[in-house]
């Protein structure tokens, strides 16, 4: 019997939660670079602007 492949959205969400815990500019930039079209990337962009004081 084959294992069920992991849910890609769950993996991205887990990654996003980890970067939020870090809360660094670099963490948000990396997430956006790795997942530019994911819906969470918009949230990451907003938080990145806040961190930069824009």
PDB file with one MODEL, atoms N, CA, C and O in Angstrom:
MODEL        1
ATOM      1  N   UNK A   1       0.837  -1.190   0.000  1.00  0.00           N
ATOM      2  CA  UNK A   1       0.000   0.000   0.000  1.00  0.00           C
ATOM      3  C   UNK A   1       0.880   1.250   0.000  1.00  0.00           C
ATOM      4  O   UNK A   1       1.867   1.330   0.732  1.00  0.00           O
ATOM      5  N   UNK A   2       0.513   2.203  -0.815  1.00  0.00           N
ATOM      6  CA  UNK A   2       1.303   3.440  -0.919  1.00  0.00           C
ATOM      7  C   UNK A   2       0.818   4.463   0.099  1.00  0.00           C
ATOM      8  O   UNK A   2      -0.369   4.553   0.412  1.00  0.00           O
ATOM      9  N   UNK A   3       1.771   5.223   0.599  1.00  0.00           N
ATOM     10  CA  UNK A   3       1.414   6.323   1.497  1.00  0.00           C
ATOM     11  C   UNK A   3       0.754   7.434   0.706  1.00  0.00           C
ATOM     12  O   UNK A   3       1.056   7.642  -0.469  1.00  0.00           O
ATOM     13  N   UNK A   4      -0.143   8.140   1.358  1.00  0.00           N
ATOM     14  CA  UNK A   4      -0.782   9.297   0.734  1.00  0.00           C
ATOM     15  C   UNK A   4       0.249  10.418   0.661  1.00  0.00           C
ATOM     16  O   UNK A   4       0.935  10.692   1.646  1.00  0.00           O
ATOM     17  N   UNK A   5       0.363  11.067  -0.498  1.00  0.00           N
ATOM     18  CA  UNK A   5       1.327  12.174  -0.579  1.00  0.00           C
ATOM     19  C   UNK A   5       0.930  13.303   0.369  1.00  0.00           C
ATOM     20  O   UNK A   5      -0.254  13.502   0.640  1.00  0.00           O
ATOM     21  N   UNK A   6       1.914  14.036   0.869  1.00  0.00           N
ATOM     22  CA  UNK A   6       1.589  15.137   1.785  1.00  0.00           C
ATOM     23  C   UNK A   6       0.796  16.232   1.063  1.00  0.00           C
ATOM     24  O   UNK A   6       0.942  16.438  -0.142  1.00  0.00           O
ATOM     25  N   UNK A   7      -0.034  16.917   1.822  1.00  0.00           N
ATOM     26  CA  UNK A   7      -0.841  18.009   1.287  1.00  0.00           C
ATOM     27  C   UNK A   7       0.058  19.231   1.122  1.00  0.00           C
ATOM     28  O   UNK A   7       0.580  19.745   2.111  1.00  0.00           O
ATOM     29  N   UNK A   8       0.251  19.707  -0.117  1.00  0.00           N
ATOM     30  CA  UNK A   8       1.149  20.847  -0.332  1.00  0.00           C
ATOM     31  C   UNK A   8       0.711  22.104   0.423  1.00  0.00           C
ATOM     32  O   UNK A   8       1.551  22.857   0.914  1.00  0.00           O
ATOM     33  N   UNK A   9      -0.600  22.332   0.516  1.00  0.00           N
ATOM     34  CA  UNK A   9      -1.062  23.527   1.228  1.00  0.00           C
ATOM     35  C   UNK A   9      -0.735  23.448   2.719  1.00  0.00           C
ATOM     36  O   UNK A   9      -0.409  24.456   3.346  1.00  0.00           O
ATOM     37  N   UNK A  10      -0.824  22.248   3.275  1.00  0.00           N
ATOM     38  CA  UNK A  10      -0.468  22.079   4.681  1.00  0.00           C
ATOM     39  C   UNK A  10       1.015  22.371   4.889  1.00  0.00           C
ATOM     40  O   UNK A  10       1.397  22.994   5.879  1.00  0.00           O
ATOM     41  N   UNK A  11       1.840  21.922   3.960  1.00  0.00           N
ATOM     42  CA  UNK A  11       3.282  22.154   4.054  1.00  0.00           C
ATOM     43  C   UNK A  11       3.579  23.649   3.996  1.00  0.00           C
ATOM     44  O   UNK A  11       4.396  24.147   4.770  1.00  0.00           O
ATOM     45  N   UNK A  12       2.931  24.361   3.097  1.00  0.00           N
ATOM     46  CA  UNK A  12       3.137  25.809   2.974  1.00  0.00           C
ATOM     47  C   UNK A  12       2.641  26.505   4.232  1.00  0.00           C
ATOM     48  O   UNK A  12       3.303  27.413   4.735  1.00  0.00           O
ATOM     49  N   UNK A  13       1.502  26.100   4.743  1.00  0.00           N
ATOM     50  CA  UNK A  13       0.969  26.706   5.962  1.00  0.00           C
ATOM     51  C   UNK A  13       1.916  26.489   7.141  1.00  0.00           C
ATOM     52  O   UNK A  13       2.143  27.404   7.933  1.00  0.00           O
ATOM     53  N   UNK A  14       2.460  25.297   7.257  1.00  0.00           N
ATOM     54  CA  UNK A  14       3.418  25.013   8.326  1.00  0.00           C
ATOM     55  C   UNK A  14       4.639  25.916   8.192  1.00  0.00           C
ATOM     56  O   UNK A  14       5.120  26.478   9.177  1.00  0.00           O
ATOM     57  N   UNK A  15       5.132  26.048   6.969  1.00  0.00           N
ATOM     58  CA  UNK A  15       6.287  26.921   6.716  1.00  0.00           C
ATOM     59  C   UNK A  15       5.947  28.366   7.096  1.00  0.00           C
ATOM     60  O   UNK A  15       6.764  29.068   7.691  1.00  0.00           O
ATOM     61  N   UNK A  16       4.743  28.795   6.748  1.00  0.00           N
ATOM     62  CA  UNK A  16       4.323  30.170   7.050  1.00  0.00           C
ATOM     63  C   UNK A  16       4.252  30.404   8.558  1.00  0.00           C
ATOM     64  O   UNK A  16       4.677  31.450   9.050  1.00  0.00           O
ATOM     65  N   UNK A  17       3.721  29.438   9.280  1.00  0.00           N
ATOM     66  CA  UNK A  17       3.639  29.575  10.740  1.00  0.00           C
ATOM     67  C   UNK A  17       5.037  29.677  11.356  1.00  0.00           C
ATOM     68  O   UNK A  17       5.249  30.438  12.300  1.00  0.00           O
ATOM     69  N   UNK A  18       5.979  28.915  10.823  1.00  0.00           N
ATOM     70  CA  UNK A  18       7.351  28.980  11.329  1.00  0.00           C
ATOM     71  C   UNK A  18       7.972  30.348  11.072  1.00  0.00           C
ATOM     72  O   UNK A  18       8.657  30.891  11.938  1.00  0.00           O
ATOM     73  N   UNK A  19       7.737  30.904   9.897  1.00  0.00           N
ATOM     74  CA  UNK A  19       8.320  32.211   9.606  1.00  0.00           C
ATOM     75  C   UNK A  19       7.665  33.297  10.453  1.00  0.00           C
ATOM     76  O   UNK A  19       8.323  34.257  10.853  1.00  0.00           O
ATOM     77  N   UNK A  20       6.372  33.146  10.726  1.00  0.00           N
ATOM     78  CA  UNK A  20       5.704  34.135  11.580  1.00  0.00           C
ATOM     79  C   UNK A  20       6.314  34.103  12.982  1.00  0.00           C
ATOM     80  O   UNK A  20       6.444  35.140  13.632  1.00  0.00           O
ATOM     81  N   UNK A  21       6.685  32.909  13.439  1.00  0.00           N
ATOM     82  CA  UNK A  21       7.311  32.797  14.759  1.00  0.00           C
ATOM     83  C   UNK A  21       8.665  33.489  14.763  1.00  0.00           C
ATOM     84  O   UNK A  21       9.062  34.074  15.771  1.00  0.00           O
ATOM     85  N   UNK A  22       9.374  33.426  13.642  1.00  0.00           N
ATOM     86  CA  UNK A  22      10.658  34.126  13.540  1.00  0.00           C
ATOM     87  C   UNK A  22      10.431  35.629  13.473  1.00  0.00           C
ATOM     88  O   UNK A  22      11.080  36.404  14.175  1.00  0.00           O
ATOM     89  N   UNK A  23       9.499  36.021  12.618  1.00  0.00           N
ATOM     90  CA  UNK A  23       9.143  37.428  12.502  1.00  0.00           C
ATOM     91  C   UNK A  23      10.229  38.324  11.935  1.00  0.00           C
ATOM     92  O   UNK A  23      10.261  39.519  12.227  1.00  0.00           O
ATOM     93  N   UNK A  24      11.119  37.761  11.126  1.00  0.00           N
ATOM     94  CA  UNK A  24      12.194  38.572  10.560  1.00  0.00           C
ATOM     95  C   UNK A  24      11.892  38.941   9.105  1.00  0.00           C
ATOM     96  O   UNK A  24      11.141  38.255   8.411  1.00  0.00           O
ATOM     97  N   UNK A  25      12.489  40.026   8.676  1.00  0.00           N
ATOM     98  CA  UNK A  25      12.360  40.456   7.282  1.00  0.00           C
ATOM     99  C   UNK A  25      12.835  39.331   6.363  1.00  0.00           C
ATOM    100  O   UNK A  25      12.192  39.030   5.357  1.00  0.00           O
ATOM    101  N   UNK A  26      13.947  38.723   6.711  1.00  0.00           N
ATOM    102  CA  UNK A  26      14.521  37.672   5.875  1.00  0.00           C
ATOM    103  C   UNK A  26      13.574  36.478   5.738  1.00  0.00           C
ATOM    104  O   UNK A  26      13.449  35.903   4.657  1.00  0.00           O
ATOM    105  N   UNK A  27      12.913  36.109   6.828  1.00  0.00           N
ATOM    106  CA  UNK A  27      11.988  34.974   6.782  1.00  0.00           C
ATOM    107  C   UNK A  27      10.821  35.265   5.838  1.00  0.00           C
ATOM    108  O   UNK A  27      10.436  34.411   5.039  1.00  0.00           O
ATOM    109  N   UNK A  28      10.259  36.472   5.931  1.00  0.00           N
ATOM    110  CA  UNK A  28       9.148  36.827   5.037  1.00  0.00           C
ATOM    111  C   UNK A  28       9.606  36.895   3.589  1.00  0.00           C
ATOM    112  O   UNK A  28       8.905  36.434   2.688  1.00  0.00           O
ATOM    113  N   UNK A  29      10.780  37.468   3.364  1.00  0.00           N
ATOM    114  CA  UNK A  29      11.298  37.556   1.996  1.00  0.00           C
ATOM    115  C   UNK A  29      11.498  36.165   1.403  1.00  0.00           C
ATOM    116  O   UNK A  29      11.180  35.938   0.236  1.00  0.00           O
ATOM    117  N   UNK A  30      12.020  35.237   2.193  1.00  0.00           N
ATOM    118  CA  UNK A  30      12.240  33.877   1.712  1.00  0.00           C
ATOM    119  C   UNK A  30      10.910  33.203   1.367  1.00  0.00           C
ATOM    120  O   UNK A  30      10.798  32.539   0.336  1.00  0.00           O
ATOM    121  N   UNK A  31       9.913  33.372   2.222  1.00  0.00           N
ATOM    122  CA  UNK A  31       8.608  32.774   1.946  1.00  0.00           C
ATOM    123  C   UNK A  31       8.042  33.314   0.633  1.00  0.00           C
ATOM    124  O   UNK A  31       7.557  32.548  -0.200  1.00  0.00           O
ATOM    125  N   UNK A  32       8.104  34.622   0.454  1.00  0.00           N
ATOM    126  CA  UNK A  32       7.568  35.248  -0.764  1.00  0.00           C
ATOM    127  C   UNK A  32       8.335  34.757  -1.995  1.00  0.00           C
ATOM    128  O   UNK A  32       7.750  34.519  -3.051  1.00  0.00           O
ATOM    129  N   UNK A  33       9.635  34.612  -1.841  1.00  0.00           N
ATOM    130  CA  UNK A  33      10.459  34.132  -2.951  1.00  0.00           C
ATOM    131  C   UNK A  33      10.094  32.689  -3.312  1.00  0.00           C
ATOM    132  O   UNK A  33      10.043  32.334  -4.490  1.00  0.00           O
ATOM    133  N   UNK A  34       9.843  31.869  -2.303  1.00  0.00           N
ATOM    134  CA  UNK A  34       9.543  30.455  -2.537  1.00  0.00           C
ATOM    135  C   UNK A  34       8.107  30.211  -2.988  1.00  0.00           C
ATOM    136  O   UNK A  34       7.841  29.252  -3.713  1.00  0.00           O
ATOM    137  N   UNK A  35       7.181  31.068  -2.567  1.00  0.00           N
ATOM    138  CA  UNK A  35       5.753  30.857  -2.854  1.00  0.00           C
ATOM    139  C   UNK A  35       5.094  32.158  -3.334  1.00  0.00           C
ATOM    140  O   UNK A  35       4.124  32.603  -2.720  1.00  0.00           O
ATOM    141  N   UNK A  36       5.585  32.771  -4.398  1.00  0.00           N
ATOM    142  CA  UNK A  36       5.086  34.095  -4.799  1.00  0.00           C
ATOM    143  C   UNK A  36       3.606  34.149  -5.161  1.00  0.00           C
ATOM    144  O   UNK A  36       2.970  35.193  -5.020  1.00  0.00           O
ATOM    145  N   UNK A  37       3.054  33.027  -5.626  1.00  0.00           N
ATOM    146  CA  UNK A  37       1.655  33.020  -6.074  1.00  0.00           C
ATOM    147  C   UNK A  37       0.696  32.413  -5.056  1.00  0.00           C
ATOM    148  O   UNK A  37      -0.509  32.356  -5.304  1.00  0.00           O
ATOM    149  N   UNK A  38       1.209  31.960  -3.921  1.00  0.00           N
ATOM    150  CA  UNK A  38       0.348  31.371  -2.897  1.00  0.00           C
ATOM    151  C   UNK A  38      -0.448  32.480  -2.214  1.00  0.00           C
ATOM    152  O   UNK A  38       0.079  33.575  -2.015  1.00  0.00           O
ATOM    153  N   UNK A  39      -1.701  32.221  -1.852  1.00  0.00           N
ATOM    154  CA  UNK A  39      -2.509  33.244  -1.174  1.00  0.00           C
ATOM    155  C   UNK A  39      -1.836  33.824   0.086  1.00  0.00           C
ATOM    156  O   UNK A  39      -2.030  35.000   0.395  1.00  0.00           O
ATOM    157  N   UNK A  40      -1.066  33.030   0.802  1.00  0.00           N
ATOM    158  CA  UNK A  40      -0.399  33.541   2.001  1.00  0.00           C
ATOM    159  C   UNK A  40       0.730  34.524   1.676  1.00  0.00           C
ATOM    160  O   UNK A  40       1.175  35.271   2.548  1.00  0.00           O
ATOM    161  N   UNK A  41       1.187  34.523   0.432  1.00  0.00           N
ATOM    162  CA  UNK A  41       2.245  35.462   0.041  1.00  0.00           C
ATOM    163  C   UNK A  41       1.758  36.903   0.170  1.00  0.00           C
ATOM    164  O   UNK A  41       2.542  37.785   0.522  1.00  0.00           O
ATOM    165  N   UNK A  42       0.493  37.156  -0.104  1.00  0.00           N
ATOM    166  CA  UNK A  42      -0.055  38.519   0.052  1.00  0.00           C
ATOM    167  C   UNK A  42       0.019  38.958   1.507  1.00  0.00           C
ATOM    168  O   UNK A  42       0.397  40.092   1.804  1.00  0.00           O
ATOM    169  N   UNK A  43      -0.342  38.062   2.404  1.00  0.00           N
ATOM    170  CA  UNK A  43      -0.254  38.359   3.829  1.00  0.00           C
ATOM    171  C   UNK A  43       1.204  38.609   4.221  1.00  0.00           C
ATOM    172  O   UNK A  43       1.503  39.530   4.980  1.00  0.00           O
ATOM    173  N   UNK A  44       2.094  37.788   3.700  1.00  0.00           N
ATOM    174  CA  UNK A  44       3.524  37.952   3.988  1.00  0.00           C
ATOM    175  C   UNK A  44       4.015  39.306   3.484  1.00  0.00           C
ATOM    176  O   UNK A  44       4.814  39.962   4.153  1.00  0.00           O
ATOM    177  N   UNK A  45       3.549  39.728   2.318  1.00  0.00           N
ATOM    178  CA  UNK A  45       3.951  41.043   1.782  1.00  0.00           C
ATOM    179  C   UNK A  45       3.470  42.180   2.686  1.00  0.00           C
ATOM    180  O   UNK A  45       4.204  43.139   2.924  1.00  0.00           O
ATOM    181  N   UNK A  46       2.238  42.071   3.187  1.00  0.00           N
ATOM    182  CA  UNK A  46       1.721  43.103   4.097  1.00  0.00           C
ATOM    183  C   UNK A  46       2.548  43.173   5.373  1.00  0.00           C
ATOM    184  O   UNK A  46       2.905  44.258   5.833  1.00  0.00           O
ATOM    185  N   UNK A  47       2.848  42.012   5.938  1.00  0.00           N
ATOM    186  CA  UNK A  47       3.619  41.975   7.184  1.00  0.00           C
ATOM    187  C   UNK A  47       5.044  42.460   6.959  1.00  0.00           C
ATOM    188  O   UNK A  47       5.634  43.096   7.832  1.00  0.00           O
ATOM    189  N   UNK A  48       5.583  42.164   5.813  1.00  0.00           N
ATOM    190  CA  UNK A  48       6.923  42.621   5.470  1.00  0.00           C
ATOM    191  C   UNK A  48       6.965  44.148   5.403  1.00  0.00           C
ATOM    192  O   UNK A  48       7.903  44.773   5.898  1.00  0.00           O
ATOM    193  N   UNK A  49       5.948  44.736   4.790  1.00  0.00           N
ATOM    194  CA  UNK A  49       5.866  46.203   4.737  1.00  0.00           C
ATOM    195  C   UNK A  49       5.792  46.791   6.145  1.00  0.00           C
ATOM    196  O   UNK A  49       6.433  47.803   6.429  1.00  0.00           O
ATOM    197  N   UNK A  50       5.016  46.164   7.025  1.00  0.00           N
ATOM    198  CA  UNK A  50       4.921  46.644   8.397  1.00  0.00           C
ATOM    199  C   UNK A  50       6.275  46.570   9.099  1.00  0.00           C
ATOM    200  O   UNK A  50       6.676  47.501   9.799  1.00  0.00           O
ATOM    201  N   UNK A  51       6.967  45.461   8.904  1.00  0.00           N
ATOM    202  CA  UNK A  51       8.280  45.298   9.539  1.00  0.00           C
ATOM    203  C   UNK A  51       9.266  46.352   9.052  1.00  0.00           C
ATOM    204  O   UNK A  51      10.119  46.818   9.808  1.00  0.00           O
ATOM    205  N   UNK A  52       9.139  46.717   7.793  1.00  0.00           N
ATOM    206  CA  UNK A  52      10.045  47.715   7.204  1.00  0.00           C
ATOM    207  C   UNK A  52       9.591  49.142   7.502  1.00  0.00           C
ATOM    208  O   UNK A  52      10.295  50.103   7.195  1.00  0.00           O
ATOM    209  N   UNK A  53       8.412  49.269   8.101  1.00  0.00           N
ATOM    210  CA  UNK A  53       7.906  50.599   8.416  1.00  0.00           C
ATOM    211  C   UNK A  53       7.416  51.368   7.209  1.00  0.00           C
ATOM    212  O   UNK A  53       7.447  52.598   7.193  1.00  0.00           O
ATOM    213  N   UNK A  54       6.965  50.644   6.198  1.00  0.00           N
ATOM    214  CA  UNK A  54       6.475  51.291   4.969  1.00  0.00           C
ATOM    215  C   UNK A  54       5.008  51.623   5.088  1.00  0.00           C
ATOM    216  O   UNK A  54       4.421  52.170   4.154  1.00  0.00           O
TER     217      UNK A  54
ENDMDL
END
